[in-house]
Amino acid sequence: MSLIHTMSFRLATIGPLSPLDFPAWLRVTHFLNFIFITFLMRSGIEILSAHPKLYGNDHCQPGSEWLKFTRRQQPGKGLWTSSDEEESFSSWVALPGHRHLGLGRLWHFFSVAFWILTGLVYVVLLSATGESSRLVPNSWAIVPQAGRALMSYLSLHIVESTRYNALQQLAYAAVVFLLSPLAIATGAAMSPAVAGRFPWYTKLFGGRQKARSLHFLCLVGFAVFLVLHLSLVAAHGLSREFSLIVLGADAVRDHRLALILGGLGIAITIGLHAAATHWSLRWPRQVQRSLDGLIDPVRQVLLRRLTSRQSYAYAEISPYFRVNGRPPTDPGYAAFVRGNFAEWALEVGGLVKEPLSLSLKDLRLMPAETQITKHDCIQGWSAIAEWTGVSLRYVLACCSPLPAARYLVFYAYDNKSNTEPCAAGPGHYYETIDIAHAGHPQALLAYEMNGAPLVIAHGAPLRLRLETSLGFKMVKYLRAIEFVADYRTIGLGRGGWREDFQYYSRDAGI
C-alpha cells in the first residue's frame, strides 16, 4: 500500500447533493472572496502591529496580555507611551507594512466593504439557486462522517467523492455561516461609535478587548482554512480541482486550460497585493484620498448620527491608563506649568458672535458634568476613566456660532516637530470635528480625570473628550478652538495632524 493513495468514501445521504459542478456566479464570488479576504488579513496584521498585544479585559494593564508579538518591555523609569510599543511588520505579511497604521486601516475598511458585499451576493444566490442544499448540513449524521473523513486525511488517505465529503461540507458551512459572521460582529464591537451608542452590544463579547481577541482568532481561522484548503486542492489533484474551480466541472480535456486560468488568477491576486503595497508606500496621499473617498460616505451613513450613552460604574475604572504622545516642550506651555496654569486661557473664536477667552477658573465656574467612559485608542488598547469638565454644547451656546460655521478646529500646545519628530510631520497638533458632533451629549472639555485635576501626561490643563471617536481626535493640551466653514482650509486639508501626516481617516467612529 502506498503512503498516499485514493480510496472511495461512501457517504450516507445528508441532502439532495449533486455531483460537483459550479455555476459561474459561484466561481466569480469564490475568486473575489479570495482576493478580499487576503487583503483583509494583511491589512489586519498592519493594524495589529500598532499594538501587538491581546488582552482578556478592557483595562489593558502591562503584563496582562494573553498573547503578544513584541519583545519590547516597559522600562522601570521614564515616560512610556503607547507609540513605544508599536512594531514595524514587514510588507511581506502586512499591508502596507512598516508602521503605516492609517493606510492599513483604510485598506482594511475598503476590503471589508467589498468582502461583505461579495458575501451577501453569494449567500443570496446560494439560497435562490438551491446550491445551499449541498453546503448546509441537515442531519447530525454529518458529524461522525466528518470525523471518519478527518481520520482518513490524517492517515494520508485522500477522501474521494463526486460531491463534497462530510468534512468539506462541515468546514465550508462553518466558514460561511459561523466564522465570517463572527468576524463581522466582533469588528463592529470594536467601533467606539457603536460601543458608545450601544454599550450592551460590546458587552455581548465580554468587552472591546475580548472582541478584539476574537477578531484576531477569526484571522487565524481564515489563515488555517486557506492553508488547508489549498493543500487539499493540491492533494486531490491540482488539474482536476482547478477544472472544478475555474471551469465549473471536471472536464478532462480542459485540464490544461484550467491550470492556465487558475495560475493566472493566482498571479492576478499576487499582482494586486504587490501593486497595493507599492502604491501605498510610494504614493500614500493618493491612496488616502482614493480609499477614503470610497469608504467615508459609508461610514458617515452608518455612524455619523450615533451618540454615546456610556455609563460605567466607578468600580469599573481602569487601574492603569496608557499615555499616548509626549508632553509639549513649548516654553510658553512650560511657563503655564510652573504657574499651575493660572495664566492659561482657552481662546474660542472664528465664525462666532461672541469670542471667548476662558481661564481654568472660568471653566470651573461653568456647569460641570461628569461621565465614566471608555477610551478607545486607534492603536488597539482601551481604558476606562472618569472625566469631569464642561459640556461642549454649553461652550457652543456661550459663543453663538455663526450660520456659516460648520466645523470646529482644536489647536494644541503640542509641537510635533519636537515631541514626535520621527512621525514625518511638523507643526502643532490639531484636529477637526463637525458642529453636529460638538453637540453630542458626552462631548466634553475635561479638566479632571478620576476626581483629580488632569496631570500633564494626560493633557493638562484641558483636553477634549469625544466618546464616539477614537482617541487621536481627543486633543490634549488645548490652546484654542476655532469655528470654520471648511476644514480643508486648515493645515494640509485632510482634517487633522494625524490625517495630514500619518494618513488617518478624518472619520474616527471605527
C-alpha positions as CSV (number, residue, x, y, z in Angstrom):
1,M,0.0,0.0,0.0
2,S,1.4,3.4,-1.0
3,L,1.7,6.2,1.6
4,I,-0.8,8.3,-0.3
5,H,-3.5,6.6,-2.3
6,T,-7.0,7.1,-3.4
7,M,-9.8,5.4,-1.6
8,S,-13.6,5.6,-2.1
9,F,-15.5,7.1,0.7
10,R,-19.2,6.4,0.7
11,L,-21.4,9.0,2.5
12,A,-24.8,8.4,3.9
13,T,-27.4,10.6,2.3
14,I,-27.3,14.0,4.0
15,G,-29.3,16.0,1.5
16,P,-30.1,16.2,-2.2
17,L,-26.5,16.7,-3.2
18,S,-25.5,16.6,-6.8
19,P,-22.1,15.7,-8.4
20,L,-19.8,18.7,-8.1
21,D,-20.1,21.4,-10.7
22,F,-20.1,25.0,-10.1
23,P,-22.1,27.8,-11.7
24,A,-20.3,30.9,-13.0
25,W,-21.6,33.2,-10.2
26,L,-20.2,30.9,-7.6
27,R,-16.8,30.8,-9.3
28,V,-16.6,34.5,-9.6
29,T,-17.6,35.2,-5.9
30,H,-15.1,32.5,-4.9
31,F,-12.3,34.3,-6.6
32,L,-13.4,37.8,-5.3
33,N,-13.7,36.4,-1.8
34,F,-10.1,35.0,-2.1
35,I,-8.8,38.5,-3.1
36,F,-10.7,40.4,-0.4
37,I,-10.0,38.0,2.4
38,T,-6.3,38.1,1.8
39,F,-6.3,41.9,1.7
40,L,-8.2,41.8,5.0
41,M,-5.7,39.5,6.6
42,R,-2.7,41.6,5.5
43,S,-4.2,44.9,6.5
44,G,-5.4,43.4,9.7
45,I,-1.8,42.4,10.6
46,E,-0.8,46.0,9.9
47,I,-3.4,47.2,12.4
48,L,-2.2,44.7,14.9
49,S,1.4,45.9,14.6
50,A,0.4,49.3,16.1
51,H,-0.3,47.5,19.4
52,P,0.8,43.9,19.1
53,K,-0.8,42.6,22.3
54,L,-4.1,41.0,23.1
55,Y,-6.0,41.2,26.4
56,G,-8.8,39.5,28.2
57,N,-10.2,42.7,29.7
58,D,-10.6,46.4,28.7
59,H,-8.0,47.7,31.2
60,C,-5.0,46.6,29.1
61,Q,-2.6,46.6,32.0
62,P,1.0,46.0,31.0
63,G,1.8,42.3,31.6
64,S,-1.8,41.2,31.5
65,E,-1.8,40.4,27.8
66,W,-2.6,36.7,26.9
67,L,-0.7,37.0,23.6
68,K,1.9,39.4,22.2
69,F,4.0,39.8,19.1
70,T,6.7,42.0,20.5
71,R,9.7,41.8,22.8
72,R,9.5,45.4,23.9
73,Q,9.4,45.9,27.6
74,Q,8.2,48.9,29.6
75,P,11.3,50.4,31.3
76,G,11.3,50.9,35.0
77,K,11.8,54.7,34.7
78,G,10.8,57.4,32.3
79,L,7.7,58.0,30.3
80,W,6.5,55.0,28.3
81,T,3.9,55.8,25.6
82,S,1.8,53.5,23.5
83,S,3.8,54.5,20.4
84,D,6.8,52.9,22.1
85,E,5.0,49.6,21.9
86,E,4.4,49.8,18.1
87,E,6.2,47.3,15.9
88,S,7.2,47.6,12.2
89,F,6.0,44.5,10.4
90,S,7.3,43.5,7.0
91,S,5.4,44.3,3.9
92,W,5.6,40.6,3.1
93,V,2.9,40.0,5.7
94,A,1.4,43.4,6.4
95,L,-0.3,45.8,4.1
96,P,1.4,48.1,3.6
97,G,3.8,47.4,6.4
98,H,6.4,49.5,8.2
99,R,4.2,51.4,10.7
100,H,1.5,52.7,8.4
101,L,-1.5,52.3,10.7
102,G,-3.6,54.9,8.9
103,L,-3.1,53.3,5.5
104,G,-3.6,49.8,6.9
105,R,-6.9,50.8,8.3
106,L,-8.0,52.3,5.0
107,W,-7.2,49.1,3.2
108,H,-9.0,47.1,5.8
109,F,-12.2,49.0,5.7
110,F,-12.1,49.2,1.9
111,S,-11.6,45.4,1.7
112,V,-14.3,44.6,4.3
113,A,-16.9,46.6,2.5
114,F,-16.4,44.7,-0.8
115,W,-15.9,41.4,1.1
116,I,-19.3,41.8,2.8
117,L,-20.9,42.8,-0.5
118,T,-19.5,39.8,-2.2
119,G,-20.6,37.6,0.7
120,L,-24.2,38.9,0.5
121,V,-24.4,38.3,-3.2
122,Y,-23.0,34.7,-2.6
123,V,-25.5,33.9,0.2
124,V,-28.5,35.3,-1.7
125,L,-27.6,33.3,-4.9
126,L,-26.8,30.3,-2.8
127,S,-30.4,30.3,-1.4
128,A,-32.0,31.3,-4.7
129,T,-30.4,28.7,-6.8
130,G,-30.6,25.7,-4.4
131,E,-26.8,25.4,-4.2
132,S,-27.2,25.7,-0.4
133,S,-28.5,22.1,-0.3
134,R,-25.0,20.7,-0.7
135,L,-23.4,23.2,1.6
136,V,-25.8,23.4,4.6
137,P,-25.9,20.2,6.7
138,N,-29.4,18.9,7.5
139,S,-28.5,15.9,9.7
140,W,-26.3,15.3,12.8
141,A,-25.1,12.3,10.9
142,I,-22.6,14.6,9.2
143,V,-20.5,14.8,12.5
144,P,-19.3,11.2,12.7
145,Q,-18.9,11.1,8.9
146,A,-16.7,14.2,9.1
147,G,-14.7,12.5,11.9
148,R,-14.1,9.5,9.7
149,A,-13.1,11.7,6.8
150,L,-10.7,13.6,9.1
151,M,-9.1,10.3,10.3
152,S,-8.6,9.3,6.6
153,Y,-6.9,12.6,5.8
154,L,-4.7,12.3,8.9
155,S,-3.6,8.9,7.8
156,L,-2.7,10.5,4.4
157,H,-5.5,8.8,2.6
158,I,-7.3,11.1,0.1
159,V,-11.1,11.0,0.5
160,E,-12.6,11.0,-3.0
161,S,-16.2,11.7,-3.8
162,T,-18.3,13.1,-6.6
163,R,-19.6,15.7,-4.2
164,Y,-18.4,17.4,-1.0
165,N,-17.4,14.8,1.6
166,A,-18.8,15.4,5.1
167,L,-15.6,17.1,6.4
168,Q,-15.5,19.5,3.4
169,Q,-19.2,20.3,3.8
170,L,-18.9,21.0,7.5
171,A,-15.8,23.1,7.1
172,Y,-17.2,25.3,4.2
173,A,-20.5,25.8,6.1
174,A,-18.6,26.8,9.3
175,V,-16.6,29.4,7.4
176,V,-19.6,30.8,5.6
177,F,-22.1,30.8,8.4
178,L,-20.1,30.9,11.6
179,L,-16.6,32.3,11.1
180,S,-17.4,35.1,8.7
181,P,-20.4,36.5,10.7
182,L,-18.3,36.3,13.8
183,A,-15.5,38.3,12.2
184,I,-18.0,41.0,11.1
185,A,-19.7,41.1,14.5
186,T,-16.5,41.4,16.5
187,G,-15.2,44.1,14.1
188,A,-18.4,46.2,14.8
189,A,-17.9,45.6,18.5
190,M,-14.6,47.5,18.4
191,S,-16.1,50.6,16.9
192,P,-16.2,53.4,19.6
193,A,-19.3,54.8,17.9
194,V,-21.2,51.5,18.1
195,A,-19.9,50.7,21.6
196,G,-20.8,54.3,22.8
197,R,-24.3,54.2,21.4
198,F,-25.0,50.5,22.2
199,P,-22.8,49.6,25.2
200,W,-24.7,46.3,25.6
201,Y,-23.6,45.1,22.2
202,T,-19.9,45.2,23.1
203,K,-20.6,43.5,26.4
204,L,-22.1,40.5,24.5
205,F,-18.4,39.7,23.6
206,G,-17.1,40.4,27.1
207,G,-15.8,43.9,26.2
208,R,-13.8,45.5,23.5
209,Q,-10.6,43.6,24.1
210,K,-12.2,40.2,24.1
211,A,-13.9,41.2,20.9
212,R,-10.5,42.2,19.6
213,S,-9.1,38.9,20.6
214,L,-11.9,37.0,19.0
215,H,-11.4,39.1,15.8
216,F,-7.8,38.1,15.8
217,L,-8.7,34.4,16.2
218,C,-11.0,34.8,13.2
219,L,-8.0,35.9,11.3
220,V,-6.2,32.8,12.4
221,G,-9.2,30.7,11.5
222,F,-9.2,32.1,7.9
223,A,-5.5,31.6,7.6
224,V,-5.7,28.0,8.7
225,F,-8.6,27.3,6.4
226,L,-6.8,28.9,3.4
227,V,-3.7,26.8,4.1
228,L,-5.6,23.5,4.5
229,H,-8.0,24.3,1.6
230,L,-5.1,25.0,-0.8
231,S,-3.2,21.9,0.5
232,L,-6.2,19.7,-0.2
233,V,-6.8,21.2,-3.6
234,A,-3.2,20.1,-4.4
235,A,-3.6,16.7,-2.8
236,H,-6.9,15.9,-4.6
237,G,-5.2,16.7,-7.9
238,L,-4.4,20.2,-9.0
239,S,-5.6,19.9,-12.6
240,R,-8.9,18.3,-11.6
241,E,-9.6,20.7,-8.8
242,F,-8.7,23.7,-11.0
243,S,-11.1,22.4,-13.6
244,L,-13.9,22.5,-11.0
245,I,-12.9,25.9,-9.5
246,V,-12.2,27.7,-12.8
247,L,-14.3,25.9,-15.4
248,G,-17.1,24.7,-13.2
249,A,-16.8,21.0,-14.0
250,D,-14.3,18.2,-14.3
251,A,-13.7,18.1,-18.0
252,V,-10.6,16.0,-18.6
253,R,-9.9,17.6,-22.0
254,D,-9.8,21.1,-20.4
255,H,-7.3,20.4,-17.6
256,R,-4.6,22.3,-19.3
257,L,-6.8,25.4,-19.8
258,A,-7.9,25.2,-16.2
259,L,-4.3,25.2,-14.9
260,I,-3.5,28.2,-17.1
261,L,-6.6,30.1,-15.9
262,G,-6.1,29.1,-12.3
263,G,-2.4,30.2,-12.4
264,L,-3.5,33.4,-14.0
265,G,-6.0,34.0,-11.2
266,I,-3.3,33.5,-8.6
267,A,-0.9,35.7,-10.4
268,I,-3.6,38.5,-10.6
269,T,-4.1,38.2,-6.8
270,I,-0.4,38.4,-6.1
271,G,-0.1,41.3,-8.5
272,L,-2.9,43.2,-6.8
273,H,-1.2,42.8,-3.4
274,A,2.2,43.9,-4.8
275,A,0.6,46.9,-6.5
276,A,-1.4,47.9,-3.4
277,T,1.8,47.7,-1.3
278,H,3.9,49.7,-3.8
279,W,1.2,52.3,-4.3
280,S,0.8,52.8,-0.5
281,L,4.5,53.2,0.2
282,R,5.2,55.3,-2.9
283,W,2.1,57.5,-3.1
284,P,0.4,57.4,0.3
285,R,-1.6,60.6,-0.2
286,Q,-3.2,59.2,-3.4
287,V,-4.1,56.0,-1.5
288,Q,-5.6,58.0,1.3
289,R,-7.7,60.2,-1.0
290,S,-8.9,57.3,-3.1
291,L,-9.8,54.9,-0.4
292,D,-11.2,57.4,2.0
293,G,-13.3,58.8,-0.8
294,L,-14.9,55.4,-1.3
295,I,-15.4,54.3,2.3
296,D,-16.1,57.6,4.1
297,P,-19.6,58.0,2.7
298,V,-20.5,54.6,4.0
299,R,-19.1,55.4,7.5
300,Q,-21.0,58.7,7.5
301,V,-24.3,56.9,6.8
302,L,-23.7,54.2,9.4
303,L,-22.0,56.1,12.2
304,R,-22.4,59.8,12.0
305,R,-25.7,60.1,14.0
306,L,-24.6,57.7,16.7
307,T,-24.3,59.4,20.1
308,S,-22.6,58.0,23.2
309,R,-24.7,56.6,26.0
310,Q,-21.9,55.2,28.1
311,S,-22.3,54.9,31.8
312,Y,-19.7,52.7,33.5
313,A,-19.7,52.2,37.3
314,Y,-16.9,53.7,39.4
315,A,-15.7,50.2,40.3
316,E,-15.0,49.7,36.5
317,I,-12.4,52.5,36.3
318,S,-9.1,51.1,35.0
319,P,-6.2,50.9,37.4
320,Y,-3.9,51.8,34.6
321,F,-4.4,54.3,31.7
322,R,-1.8,54.4,29.0
323,V,-0.3,57.6,27.7
324,N,-0.1,58.3,24.0
325,G,2.2,61.2,23.0
326,R,4.7,63.2,24.9
327,P,4.1,66.5,26.7
328,P,4.7,69.7,24.9
329,T,8.2,71.2,25.1
330,D,6.9,74.7,24.2
331,P,8.4,77.3,26.5
332,G,5.0,79.0,26.8
333,Y,3.5,75.8,28.0
334,A,6.3,75.2,30.4
335,A,5.6,78.7,31.9
336,F,1.9,77.7,32.4
337,V,3.0,74.5,34.2
338,R,5.3,76.5,36.6
339,G,2.4,78.8,37.4
340,N,-0.1,75.9,37.9
341,F,-2.0,77.1,34.7
342,A,-3.2,80.3,36.5
343,E,-2.3,82.4,33.4
344,W,-3.6,79.8,30.9
345,A,-6.7,80.6,28.9
346,L,-8.7,78.8,26.1
347,E,-9.3,81.1,23.2
348,V,-12.6,80.4,21.3
349,G,-13.0,82.3,18.1
350,G,-13.5,82.2,14.3
351,L,-17.0,82.2,13.0
352,V,-18.8,83.1,16.3
353,K,-20.8,86.1,17.5
354,E,-19.1,86.1,20.9
355,P,-15.4,85.2,21.0
356,L,-14.3,83.8,24.4
357,S,-11.2,83.7,26.5
358,L,-11.8,81.1,29.2
359,S,-9.3,80.7,32.1
360,L,-9.3,77.4,34.1
361,K,-11.2,79.2,36.8
362,D,-13.8,80.4,34.3
363,L,-14.3,76.8,33.1
364,R,-14.7,75.5,36.7
365,L,-17.4,78.1,37.3
366,M,-19.4,76.8,34.4
367,P,-21.9,73.9,35.0
368,A,-19.8,70.8,35.5
369,E,-20.5,67.3,34.0
370,T,-19.0,64.0,35.0
371,Q,-19.0,60.8,32.9
372,I,-17.3,57.5,33.2
373,T,-16.5,56.3,29.7
374,K,-14.1,54.0,27.8
375,H,-11.2,55.4,25.8
376,D,-10.5,53.5,22.6
377,C,-7.1,54.2,21.1
378,I,-6.7,53.8,17.4
379,Q,-3.7,51.5,18.1
380,G,-6.0,49.0,19.8
381,W,-5.7,49.4,23.6
382,S,-8.5,50.7,25.8
383,A,-9.1,52.0,29.3
384,I,-12.0,53.3,31.4
385,A,-11.8,56.6,33.3
386,E,-14.0,59.3,34.9
387,W,-13.9,62.7,33.3
388,T,-15.2,66.0,34.6
389,G,-15.5,69.2,32.7
390,V,-17.7,71.5,30.7
391,S,-20.1,70.2,28.0
392,L,-19.0,71.3,24.6
393,R,-22.7,72.1,23.9
394,Y,-22.5,74.7,26.7
395,V,-19.5,76.4,25.2
396,L,-21.3,76.5,21.8
397,A,-24.2,78.2,23.5
398,C,-21.9,80.8,25.0
399,C,-20.1,81.7,21.8
400,S,-23.1,81.5,19.4
401,P,-21.6,80.1,16.2
402,L,-22.5,81.9,13.0
403,P,-24.6,80.1,10.4
404,A,-21.5,79.6,8.2
405,A,-19.7,77.7,10.9
406,R,-19.7,74.0,10.1
407,Y,-16.5,72.7,11.8
408,L,-14.5,73.2,15.0
409,V,-10.7,73.1,14.9
410,F,-9.0,72.2,18.2
411,Y,-5.4,73.5,18.5
412,A,-2.9,72.1,21.0
413,Y,0.3,73.4,22.5
414,D,2.0,70.2,21.4
415,N,4.5,70.9,18.7
416,K,5.1,67.6,17.0
417,S,8.3,68.8,15.5
418,N,9.7,68.4,19.0
419,T,7.6,65.7,20.7
420,E,7.2,63.3,17.7
421,P,10.0,64.2,15.3
422,C,10.0,60.7,13.7
423,A,6.4,60.9,12.6
424,A,7.2,62.7,9.4
425,G,5.1,65.7,10.3
426,P,5.9,69.2,11.6
427,G,3.9,71.8,13.4
428,H,1.4,71.9,16.3
429,Y,-1.2,69.3,16.7
430,Y,-4.7,70.0,15.7
431,E,-7.9,68.1,14.9
432,T,-11.3,68.9,13.5
433,I,-14.9,67.8,14.1
434,D,-18.2,68.9,12.5
435,I,-20.5,71.1,14.6
436,A,-23.1,68.3,14.9
437,H,-20.5,66.1,16.7
438,A,-19.7,69.0,19.0
439,G,-23.4,68.9,20.1
440,H,-23.2,65.3,21.3
441,P,-24.3,64.8,24.9
442,Q,-21.0,63.4,26.0
443,A,-18.7,65.7,24.1
444,L,-16.7,67.3,26.9
445,L,-13.9,69.7,27.6
446,A,-12.4,67.8,30.6
447,Y,-10.2,69.4,33.3
448,E,-10.4,66.4,35.7
449,M,-9.7,62.7,35.4
450,N,-10.7,60.3,38.1
451,G,-11.6,63.0,40.5
452,A,-8.3,64.9,40.3
453,P,-7.0,67.7,38.0
454,L,-5.6,66.5,34.8
455,V,-1.9,65.5,35.0
456,I,0.4,66.7,32.3
457,A,0.8,63.2,30.7
458,H,-3.0,63.1,30.1
459,G,-3.4,66.6,28.7
460,A,-3.4,69.2,31.4
461,P,-4.9,71.7,31.8
462,L,-7.7,70.8,29.4
463,R,-8.5,68.1,26.9
464,L,-11.3,67.1,24.5
465,R,-13.4,64.0,25.1
466,L,-15.4,62.6,22.2
467,E,-16.8,59.3,23.3
468,T,-17.9,58.1,19.9
469,S,-14.5,58.6,18.4
470,L,-11.0,57.1,18.6
471,G,-8.5,58.7,20.9
472,F,-6.5,60.6,18.4
473,K,-9.4,63.0,17.9
474,M,-9.4,63.9,21.6
475,V,-6.9,66.7,21.6
476,K,-4.8,67.3,24.7
477,Y,-3.0,70.4,25.9
478,L,-5.8,72.6,24.4
479,R,-4.8,76.1,23.3
480,A,-7.7,77.3,21.2
481,I,-10.9,76.4,19.4
482,E,-11.7,78.0,16.0
483,F,-15.0,77.7,14.2
484,V,-14.6,77.5,10.4
485,A,-16.7,76.9,7.3
486,D,-14.4,74.3,5.8
487,Y,-11.7,72.1,7.5
488,R,-9.9,71.8,4.1
489,T,-8.5,75.2,4.6
490,I,-6.6,74.1,7.7
491,G,-3.1,72.5,7.5
492,L,-2.8,70.2,4.5
493,G,-6.6,70.0,4.3
494,R,-7.2,66.4,5.5
495,G,-8.9,67.3,8.8
496,G,-6.2,66.9,11.4
497,W,-2.5,66.4,12.1
498,R,-2.7,62.6,12.0
499,E,-4.7,62.8,8.8
500,D,-2.3,65.2,7.2
501,F,1.0,63.4,8.1
502,Q,0.1,59.8,9.0
503,Y,-2.8,59.3,6.5
504,Y,-5.5,58.6,9.1
505,S,-9.1,58.9,8.1
506,R,-10.9,62.0,9.5
507,D,-13.9,59.9,10.5
508,A,-12.8,58.2,13.7
509,G,-16.0,56.4,14.6
510,I,-14.5,53.0,13.8
